[in-house]
């Protein structure tokens, strides 16, 4: 007989205890206030979606989705991201609403984990979607808003790295006809495995000048000066157009005054196949994984029948909790109001008056004054006793 799973949780699931949840809610409020000031409106979508619509359109791999059958025999999934569900809404319920649309969300998403992965299978995100604007200013708005969000919650040291999916793809297409070789180089860049990149390069029989240019790709990470370096590696074509887009984007970001928190990374590749242009990732000090990620995805809406340009980002709340300071301010005033049975009516009325004044009040029935005195050492700012008079 199998051992009962009395205290176990499904793989990758976790409990969030009051102190951690209070901090998460505090961060969510701060992010919401920041995002709403930029004109974004909050949206909520179901936790369950049809696989054939949202699941098939999602950038998440199918084997990382939680799939099940509903009573009608349809395959449904726990939403693996929020971008695809929002695309569904914009193409259906909002099909007659003029673009652009500015929407944001604060929601949990689900991705199945391998046993050895050690990651959360349910995690929370705060994100935005700017739909219906193809301009470089829309990309700049998304990146600048990401900067202001991280500032709003007190992340002290961070950088947002910016790249373009067409730059690496364009360079590799210029130099290699073999798609399998191009894919190997891309995978090394996704994994940030520059050693593997160089080792593969050393095995190829290509012109030394081409090798030197590929080596230079790995050094294209820094400030505005990297734009000219990237331009020098390209010929007229996909990669060159990507460089010019980044150059225009940087000018727009300078107008926002956020470039001190940014860096250019021309070998940045995000391992999601629906990105079509500018991409970016946010990193905080002492955090080994990206804190946020986003970019342009111009083809997703067409899968739902309403073609539209779009960009956005998502902040990973569990990682944000690790790099933000403890909540400021004194602890909330907590009052314990003890009462005996004959003082119940008076005590509960008094408790409600105190709550209306903004205080936290916990009530507890006691048998006498002596019992109430035993609670003085507990975690309350004040203990009030309403007990019957002793004769």
MOKA-V419062 format. One record per residue. SS is DSSP state (h for helix, s for strand, l for the rest). D_CENTER is the distance of its C-alpha to the mean C-alpha in Angstrom with 1 decimal. Layout:
BEGIN
ss: {SS:SS}
d_center: {D_CENTER:D_CENTER}
END
This chain:
BEGIN
ss: {l:l:l:l:l:l:l:l:l:l:l:l:l:l:l:l:l:h:h:h:h:h:h:h:h:h:h:h:h:h:h:h:h:h:h:h:l:l:l:l:s:s:l:l:l:l:l:s:s:s:h:h:h:h:h:h:h:l:l:l:l:h:h:h:l:l:s:s:s:l:l:l:l:l:s:s:s:s:l:l:l:l:h:h:h:h:h:h:h:h:h:l:l:l:l:l:l:l:l:l:s:s:s:s:s:s:s:s:s:s:l:l:l:l:l:l:l:l:l:l:l:s:s:s:s:s:s:s:s:s:s:l:l:l:l:h:h:h:h:h:h:h:h:h:h:h:h:h:h:h:h:h:l:l:l:l:l:s:s:s:s:s:s:s:h:h:h:h:h:h:h:h:h:h:h:l:l:l:h:h:h:h:h:h:h:h:h:h:h:h:l:l:l:h:h:h:h:h:h:h:h:h:h:l:l:l:l:h:h:h:h:h:h:h:h:h:h:l:l:l:s:s:l:l:l:h:h:h:h:h:h:h:l:l:l:l:l:h:h:h:h:h:h:h:h:h:h:h:h:h:h:h:h:h:h:h:l:l:h:h:h:s:s:s:s:l:l:l:l:l:l:l:l:l:l:l:l:s:s:s:s:s:s:s:l:l:l:l:l:l:l:s:s:s:s:s:l:l:l:l:h:h:h:h:l:l:l:l:l:s:s:s:s:s:s:s:h:h:h:h:h:h:h:l:l:l:l:l:l:l:l:l:l:s:s:s:s:s:s:l:h:h:h:h:h:h:h:h:h:h:h:h:h:h:h:h:l:l:l:s:s:s:s:s:s:l:l:l:h:h:h:h:h:l:l:l:l:l:l:l:l:s:s:s:s:s:l:l:l:l:l}
d_center: {42.0:38.2:37.1:35.4:31.7:32.3:29.5:27.3:23.9:22.7:21.2:17.6:17.8:18.0:19.4:17.8:20.8:21.6:21.0:17.5:16.7:18.4:16.3:13.0:14.8:15.9:12.6:11.5:14.9:14.6:11.5:13.2:16.4:15.1:13.5:16.7:18.9:17.8:19.1:16.1:17.0:15.1:15.3:15.4:16.3:18.0:16.7:19.4:19.9:22.7:22.3:24.5:22.4:18.6:18.9:21.0:18.8:15.5:14.7:14.4:17.8:20.1:21.0:17.5:17.7:19.4:22.4:25.3:28.2:28.9:32.5:33.2:32.4:29.2:26.4:23.2:19.8:17.1:14.3:12.4:9.7:10.0:11.2:14.5:15.4:15.0:17.1:19.6:19.9:20.4:23.0:24.8:24.7:24.0:26.2:28.7:26.3:26.7:23.9:21.8:19.4:16.6:14.4:11.3:10.0:9.1:9.7:10.1:10.1:12.8:13.7:17.1:17.7:20.9:23.1:22.9:19.2:18.5:14.8:13.5:14.2:12.5:9.2:7.4:4.4:5.3:5.9:9.3:11.9:15.1:17.6:21.2:21.4:22.3:23.1:21.9:21.5:18.6:16.8:17.8:16.6:13.0:13.2:15.2:13.1:10.2:13.1:14.4:11.3:11.4:15.1:15.1:13.8:16.1:14.4:17.8:17.5:14.9:15.1:13.3:15.1:16.2:18.1:19.5:19.9:23.5:24.6:24.6:25.7:28.4:29.8:30.0:31.6:34.1:35.1:34.9:36.1:35.2:31.7:31.5:31.9:29.2:26.8:27.8:27.0:23.6:22.7:23.9:21.6:18.5:19.6:20.6:24.0:26.3:29.3:29.1:28.7:31.9:33.8:33.3:34.4:37.5:38.6:38.7:42.0:40.9:42.2:41.7:40.5:37.7:36.8:36.7:34.4:31.9:32.1:31.3:28.1:26.7:27.6:25.8:23.2:23.8:24.7:26.4:29.4:27.5:27.8:31.5:31.3:29.1:31.5:34.4:33.1:32.9:35.5:35.3:32.9:29.2:28.3:30.3:28.6:25.2:26.6:28.0:24.7:23.0:26.1:25.9:22.1:23.0:25.8:23.5:21.1:24.3:25.1:22.0:23.0:19.7:21.0:21.7:18.0:17.7:19.4:20.4:19.9:22.1:21.6:17.8:17.1:13.8:15.0:14.1:17.3:16.5:15.7:19.0:19.0:17.1:14.0:12.1:10.2:9.8:11.9:13.4:16.9:17.8:14.5:15.2:11.8:9.2:7.0:5.0:6.6:8.5:12.2:15.1:16.0:19.5:20.9:18.7:20.3:23.7:23.2:23.3:26.3:25.1:24.5:22.3:20.4:16.8:13.8:10.3:6.8:3.1:2.3:3.3:6.3:8.9:8.8:8.8:11.8:13.6:13.8:14.7:18.3:20.0:20.5:23.4:26.6:29.2:28.6:29.2:32.9:33.6:37.1:38.8:41.6:44.2:46.9:49.8:50.4:53.0:50.6:47.7:48.1:48.4:45.5:43.0:44.0:43.6:40.1:39.0:40.5:38.6:35.3:36.0:36.4:32.8:33.6:32.3:35.3:35.9:39.2:41.4:44.8:47.4:51.0:52.4:51.8:52.0:49.1:46.9:47.8:46.2:42.7:43.2:41.4:38.1:34.9:36.1:37.0:40.1:42.1:44.4:47.1:49.0:51.6:55.0:57.9:59.9:63.6}
END
